[in-house]
Amino acid sequence: MILLASGVLEAVWATALGNSDGLRKLKPTLVFVVASIASLYGLSLAMITIPVGTAYAVWTATGATLTVVWAMVRGTEPATLKRLLLLIGIVTCVVGLKVVG
């Protein structure tokens, strides 16, 4: 659970960073700083019980997938069938890594 929450926070900080105008806008910059610290802290806690490679893959895939999906929902990135299938592929591969240990 901590690892997934950290992945969600990765999507939050990535989105905030994109909205910060090069860290010039205060609110998104503050969200970026807080979310990135919390995300990395959660990742570090998850790595106590989950192998580093698996934890990092899950964290990165969760954050990247949610960031792209959020951009698609907002209309800032296209939601094409190819992109959706590739996102499903990312999630499937990460779940596979977790399942096989």
C-alpha positions in Angstrom: 0.0 0.0 0.0 2.8 2.4 0.9 4.5 1.7 -2.5 1.3 2.4 -4.4 0.6 5.6 -2.5 4.2 6.7 -3.2 3.6 6.0 -6.9 0.4 8.2 -6.8 2.5 10.9 -5.1 5.0 10.6 -8.0 2.2 11.4 -10.4 1.2 14.4 -8.2 4.7 15.8 -8.1 5.3 15.3 -11.8 2.0 17.1 -12.6 2.8 19.9 -10.2 6.3 20.3 -11.7 4.7 20.5 -15.1 2.4 23.3 -13.8 5.1 25.2 -11.9 6.4 27.2 -14.9 10.0 26.2 -14.1 9.4 26.4 -10.4 8.2 30.1 -10.7 4.7 29.5 -9.6 4.5 29.1 -5.8 1.5 26.8 -5.3 2.6 24.1 -7.8 6.2 24.4 -6.6 5.1 23.8 -3.0 3.0 20.8 -4.1 6.0 19.5 -6.1 8.4 19.7 -3.1 6.0 18.2 -0.5 4.8 15.4 -2.8 8.3 14.5 -4.0 9.7 14.2 -0.5 6.7 12.2 0.6 6.9 10.0 -2.5 10.6 9.2 -2.0 10.1 8.6 1.7 7.3 6.1 1.0 9.5 4.4 -1.7 12.3 4.1 0.9 10.0 2.5 3.4 8.7 0.1 0.8 12.3 -0.9 -0.1 12.7 -2.3 3.4 10.5 -5.3 2.5 10.4 -5.3 -1.3 13.5 -5.8 -3.5 14.9 -2.5 -4.8 14.4 -3.3 -8.5 10.8 -4.4 -8.0 9.9 -1.5 -5.8 11.4 1.0 -8.2 9.7 -0.6 -11.2 6.3 -0.5 -9.4 6.8 3.1 -8.2 7.9 4.4 -11.6 5.2 2.6 -13.5 2.5 3.7 -11.2 3.6 7.3 -11.3 4.2 7.4 -15.1 1.0 5.6 -15.9 -1.1 7.9 -13.6 0.7 11.0 -15.0 -0.1 10.1 -18.6 -3.7 9.0 -17.7 -4.3 12.3 -15.9 -2.9 14.3 -18.9 -5.3 12.3 -21.2 -8.3 13.0 -18.9 -7.4 16.7 -18.9 -6.9 16.7 -22.7 -3.3 17.8 -22.7 -2.2 14.4 -24.2 -4.0 12.3 -26.8 -5.7 9.2 -25.7 -5.1 7.0 -28.7 -5.7 3.3 -28.8 -2.0 2.6 -29.2 -1.1 4.8 -26.1 -3.8 3.1 -24.0 -2.5 -0.4 -25.1 1.0 0.6 -24.2 -0.1 1.8 -20.8 -1.9 -1.5 -20.2 1.4 -3.2 -21.2 3.4 -1.2 -18.6 0.9 -2.1 -15.9 0.8 -5.8 -16.9 4.6 -6.0 -16.9 4.9 -4.5 -13.4 2.1 -6.7 -12.0 4.0 -9.6 -13.5 7.2 -8.5 -11.8 5.4 -8.4 -8.5 3.7 -11.7 -8.9 6.9 -13.6 -9.8 8.6 -12.1 -6.8 
